[in-house]
Amino acid sequence: MTLESLTIFLGWTALINIAVLLFSTVMVLAIRERISKIHAKLFGLDQADVGRAYFQYLAQYKIAILVFNIAPYLALRIMA
């Protein structure tokens, strides 16, 4: 695998992951009440705890995208 193909791969994975993050964020904002009731019953949590779990999920996913997709992509772009 060449550096050019790896750069293209990381660019596409970053784009796809950002799209998934945006979709997840919109869904959490749009249907938070309905889905948090289901998740609260399913996992035996309070609805406030479910809201914190949503925020933690989105934050950790964003950090993972930055660390594993965007930072290596930018490093490869700088090298090229």
ABEGO torsion letter per residue (X at the ends): XBAAAAAAAAAAAAAAAAAAAAAAAAAAAAAAAAAAAAAAAAAGBBAAAAAAAAAAAAAAAAAAAAAAAAAAAAAAAAAX
